[in-house]
Amino acid sequence: MIEVSRKSGREMTPFQMEPCYLDTAQLNAILVSFPAESVETIDLNVTFDDGTSEQAHYERKAVEIQ
């Protein structure tokens, strides 16, 4: 399961993943867009099938594609 928050301190919400595209160079790249100025930070929590999880925090400038 992947959960995401677009602003630090906000509640994490589930992120619905697309299936893996096995015939592409990036099987499971995540590309999303949000309204301008609606993202301050990105916090991610990924929970794996075995119950372990990984967290990550990104500032807007680090992940913004213009």
Backbone bond lengths (Angstrom), bond angles and torsions (degrees), N, CA, C in turn:
res aa  C-N    CA-C-N  psi(-1)  N-CA   C-N-CA  omega(-1)  CA-C   N-CA-C  phi
1 M - - - 1.434 - - 1.533 107.96 -
2 I 1.312 115.65 141.76 1.462 121.47 175.85 1.519 107.80 -117.30
3 E 1.338 115.38 131.14 1.458 121.24 175.43 1.521 107.81 -121.61
4 V 1.335 116.02 146.19 1.465 120.26 -175.70 1.528 110.62 -139.64
5 S 1.326 115.23 148.23 1.457 122.53 172.02 1.523 106.95 -132.89
6 R 1.339 117.65 135.89 1.455 120.97 -178.69 1.517 113.55 -92.62
7 K 1.304 118.50 -5.86 1.463 122.55 178.13 1.515 107.78 -141.72
8 S 1.326 117.07 132.81 1.466 121.28 -178.53 1.521 110.94 -53.55
9 G 1.314 115.17 138.52 1.454 120.75 177.73 1.511 114.66 85.31
10 R 1.306 117.48 -8.79 1.466 120.13 178.17 1.523 110.23 -81.81
11 E 1.313 115.66 157.81 1.459 121.44 178.66 1.530 110.40 -63.42
12 M 1.317 115.56 139.41 1.457 121.13 176.71 1.533 108.84 -74.72
13 T 1.329 116.65 138.12 1.454 121.02 177.05 1.527 109.19 -120.14
14 P 1.330 117.33 145.23 1.466 120.18 179.79 1.524 111.28 -61.84
15 F 1.318 115.93 143.04 1.457 122.71 177.70 1.524 107.38 -113.22
16 Q 1.307 116.73 119.04 1.461 121.87 -178.72 1.522 110.07 -77.86
17 M 1.307 116.05 115.09 1.468 121.37 -179.05 1.524 111.62 -83.41
18 E 1.314 114.82 146.40 1.455 120.71 170.46 1.521 107.29 -81.13
19 P 1.331 117.30 162.84 1.466 118.60 176.51 1.532 110.56 -67.58
20 C 1.322 117.00 158.17 1.466 120.87 175.05 1.522 109.48 -67.63
21 Y 1.312 116.45 138.58 1.454 121.97 178.36 1.524 107.70 -101.20
22 L 1.297 115.82 92.35 1.460 121.81 -172.60 1.522 113.70 -65.58
23 D 1.317 118.55 -19.21 1.463 121.21 -177.68 1.532 112.81 -96.84
24 T 1.328 117.75 14.35 1.463 121.27 179.02 1.527 110.58 -116.62
25 A 1.325 115.94 164.60 1.463 121.05 -178.81 1.530 111.86 -67.30
26 Q 1.322 117.44 -34.93 1.467 121.44 177.91 1.519 107.85 -115.29
27 L 1.310 115.19 96.30 1.461 121.89 -172.92 1.517 114.38 -54.12
28 N 1.311 116.35 -38.82 1.463 119.44 -171.82 1.524 112.88 -140.00
29 A 1.304 117.90 39.17 1.463 120.93 177.59 1.532 109.12 -64.02
30 I 1.321 115.62 142.26 1.463 120.91 178.74 1.520 107.83 -108.56
31 L 1.308 115.77 113.98 1.464 121.39 176.48 1.519 107.46 -122.82
32 V 1.316 116.21 118.42 1.456 121.28 179.22 1.517 108.75 -133.32
33 S 1.314 116.00 160.35 1.463 119.68 175.70 1.524 108.90 -130.65
34 F 1.322 115.06 149.29 1.452 122.33 179.15 1.527 107.92 -132.49
35 P 1.332 117.56 158.84 1.461 119.88 177.24 1.527 111.19 -57.60
36 A 1.324 115.12 148.12 1.472 120.80 179.49 1.522 110.63 -53.17
37 E 1.324 116.09 140.06 1.458 124.75 177.66 1.530 114.50 65.10
38 S 1.335 119.24 10.13 1.464 120.33 179.18 1.526 112.31 -91.00
39 V 1.330 117.91 -4.22 1.455 121.41 -178.93 1.525 109.50 -116.08
40 E 1.337 115.98 122.42 1.466 121.40 173.14 1.524 108.77 -100.60
41 T 1.312 114.70 -48.55 1.460 122.80 178.51 1.514 107.98 -143.38
42 I 1.317 116.42 164.83 1.464 121.92 172.84 1.522 107.10 -123.41
43 D 1.323 115.82 124.35 1.457 122.04 172.92 1.519 107.43 -114.26
44 L 1.317 116.15 129.86 1.460 121.59 -179.40 1.519 110.27 -121.32
45 N 1.313 115.31 144.28 1.449 122.12 171.44 1.528 106.28 -133.06
46 V 1.320 116.31 120.03 1.464 121.31 179.28 1.519 107.90 -113.31
47 T 1.334 116.59 121.86 1.458 121.70 177.13 1.522 108.04 -107.21
48 F 1.318 115.33 123.79 1.457 121.88 -177.40 1.529 111.42 -87.61
49 D 1.312 116.25 166.06 1.461 121.71 -178.10 1.524 113.22 -56.57
50 D 1.326 117.68 -29.75 1.473 120.24 -179.01 1.531 112.82 -84.23
51 G 1.340 117.69 3.81 1.451 121.99 177.28 1.519 114.89 92.46
52 T 1.323 118.22 -11.67 1.452 120.38 176.46 1.524 109.26 -74.59
53 S 1.331 116.34 160.65 1.464 118.90 179.92 1.516 110.41 -142.75
54 E 1.315 114.82 158.92 1.471 123.55 176.88 1.518 107.06 -130.46
55 Q 1.329 115.86 142.12 1.452 121.26 177.63 1.522 109.34 -119.66
56 A 1.330 115.36 152.13 1.468 121.08 176.44 1.521 108.65 -146.75
57 H 1.329 115.61 150.20 1.463 122.60 178.48 1.529 107.68 -131.69
58 Y 1.319 116.86 132.44 1.458 121.86 -179.51 1.521 109.77 -131.64
59 E 1.315 116.19 136.10 1.454 120.99 171.08 1.531 107.93 -78.77
60 R 1.312 116.36 152.29 1.472 121.41 -176.96 1.533 112.88 -51.33
61 K 1.321 117.28 -46.53 1.463 121.00 -176.77 1.522 112.55 -61.86
62 A 1.327 117.19 -26.58 1.459 121.04 -178.10 1.528 113.31 -75.66
63 V 1.321 117.22 -20.84 1.474 119.82 -175.36 1.520 113.72 -123.17
64 E 1.320 117.19 -2.26 1.457 121.05 -177.42 1.523 111.63 -72.96
65 I 1.321 115.79 129.87 1.468 121.60 174.67 1.530 106.53 -112.23
66 Q 1.325 115.31 124.75 1.469 118.14 -178.24 1.501 111.32 -105.08
